Amino acid sequence: MIYAFIQARMNSRRLPGKVLMQICEKTVLEHIIERVKCAKLIDKIIVATSINEENDAIENLCKQLNTLYFRGSEDDVIERFKGAVKAFGIKDNDSIVRITGDCPLVCPDLIDVIISHHDDNDLTTNCIRRTFPDGLDIEVFKAGILKRPDFHKINFFEKEYDINFLWSGFKVLAIVQKQNLSSLRWTLDTADDFEFIKNIYEKLYKSGQIFYMEDILRCLS
């Protein structure tokens, strides 16, 4: 089984409440869920949020959308993920696809590409050698590695991590593309980011249809 964990909470340091900000009459979180649902290789989607009261709004939205959710630690994301694994009976050999709430432009076809290359790796990701725009970040890992004591030494949930030092002892595959687009900022972390992403959606979004990285690039050219 392959589970998508969408990591979302209201208490973002730089742009609080960003996952419930409105774009084209839907919240950012709704758009992320909609896009992840279009990945052909995802079996189930779980929104992983925290127990803090302000995240009641995220829980309520998940209920409205009939989307699975789990509430755990506010600051310890690894513990939050471990709690979700236990709550949903996820097996060690099942795969988790981590998507964050700052990626409303995440592409379902790219999710499928990274999953298709995962095989028996501990981690398969496009975040180590960055060649994709910032905001198309995808990490696929085996649920069982959350139990490994050496995993807790890894600052895994930071934007950047050193493959040679931090992932010693893990089997890791870095996904890259020929064209280096890592200088492009498509992530949602500031008010300016929101205006940029909102503009992309207003130009490309149609209900029931998905636009992809290539469509965004054409839009920006």
N, C-alpha and C positions, 0 to 999 in steps of 0.2 A: 504493500500500500504506500501511496505517496500523499503526504499531507502538506498543504500550504499553511504555514503559520504567518498571519499578517500581524505584525507587531505594532500596536497602536495605543496611545494614551493621550489624555487631554493636556497634561502638564509638560508640554514641550518647553524647553528653556528659552528658545529664541522666538518661537511663534506659537504661543499657547493656543490650544483648541484647533490647531490647523486641520486635524483629520475630520472635523465636522464643518469646516468652512465650505461654502456653497460655490459650485461651478456648474453652470448649465443645469440649474434646478436640482442638482444632486450634491451630496456631500463628497468630499475627497475620498473618504473611506468607501462610500458606495461605488465610486469610479474604480478604486483599486480592486474591490471584490469583483466587480463586473469584468474587469480585464483579466484577473487571475482565473475566473471561471472559464474563460475562453482558451486557457491552456489545455490541450488535449490529454496530457499525461497526469494531470492532477486528479486525485480521487476524492479528497475532501478538503474543505477550507475551514480553518479555525482562526478566529480573531483572538489574539493573545493580548489582553489588557491587564490593568492592575485593580487591586481591591479598593483603591482610593475612591472617595465618594464622587469626585468630579467625573469619574469614568462610568458612572451610572448611565450617562447619556449614550456612551458607546454600547453598553449592554442593551439598552432600550432599542437602539438602532438595529443591532444584530437580531433582536427578537422580531422587529418589524420586517426584516429582510429574510427571516427564517435561516439565519446563518449561525453556525456553531461558534461558541465563544468560551473563553476561559479567563478567569480573573485570579491573578497571583501577585507576586511581589512587585512593588512599584519600581525599585531600583535594581534588583538582582534579576536580570533578564534570563540568565541561565536557570535560576530556580523557578521562574515563571514558566519557562518552556518545559522543565522537568515535571512541574505540576500538571501541565496540559497533557504531557505524554502519559502520565499515570491516570489522569481522569478519563482519557479516551481509550485507554487500553492499547496504546501504540507499542508495537513490538520493537526490540532492539534493531532488527534488520530492516524495519520500515524506514523510509526516507522522509525527511522534513525539508521543505523548501521555505527558506526564510525571506519574507518580503516585509519591508518597513513602511510605516505610514508616511514617510517623506518621498515615496516613489509613485505618485499618481500617473506617471507615464510609463510604468513598467509594461514590457511587451510580452504577451502570452507566447508568441513564437520563440522568443529568446528563452523563456522559462523552459519550453519543451526541448530546445537545443541543449541546454545545460543538464536537464534531467537525463536526456538520451546518452550523454557522455559520462554519467555518474558511475554506472557499473558497480564495482566493489570498492570504490574510493571512500575514504572517511569524509572528505569534503571536495566538492566540485563547485567552482565559483568564477565569476568574472571580476572579482574585486581585488585580486592579488596583483596581477599585471593588468593595469587598467588601460583598456583600449575603447571601452564603451562610454557614452556620456554618463556623467555623474547623475544618478537618478534612475538608472536601469540596473541597479545592483541586485544580484541574485546569488544566494548561497544554498546549496543542497548538501545535506549531511545525514549520516546514519543516526537514528535516534539513540542508539546504544552508546555513542561517544559522549553523550551528556553525563553518563555515569562514571566515566574515567576520571580518576583523581587528578591526572595531569591536565585534563581539559580545563579545570578551574583556574589553572595558572595562566591561561590564555585570555588576553583581553579581546575575546572573539567578537564582541558586539560593538567594537569601535569601527570607524570608517576604514582605517588603515591598520594593517598588521604585517609583521615581518615574517614571510613564509619560512625563511631559513632558520630563524631563531625560535619563533613561537610554535611552529608546527613540526618540530623535530619529533619523529616517532609516529606521525600520522601520514596516511597516504592521501595526498592532495593533488588535484588536477586544476590548473589555471586555464580558463577559457579566454581566448583572445581572438580578435579579428584583424585582418590585414590593415584596414584603415584605422589610424589612431584618432579617436574622437573624444579622448579623455578630457580635453580642455572644455568641452561643452557642459554647461551646468543646467541640468533638467530636474534637479532635486527641489524639494519644498522645505525650506528652512527659514526663510525671511519673507517679509511683505513683498519685496521685489520679485522673489521667486514665485510667489502666488500670482502676481500680475502677469508674469511671463507664461506660467502654466495655464492660467485662465484664458489668456489670449490664444494659446494653442488649441484649447478645447473649443473656444468659440468659433475658430476657423475650421476645425476638422471633425468635431464630434457630431454624430448623428445617432439618435436613439436606436439601440439594437445592432449597431455596427461598431467595429473596433478599428482604430487607426494604429499604425505601427511606426517603428523608428524611421523607416524610409519615408513615410508620409510626413513626419515631422521635419526631416531634413529637407524635403522638397518645399515644405511650407516656409522654411527659414532661408532658402536659397534666393 
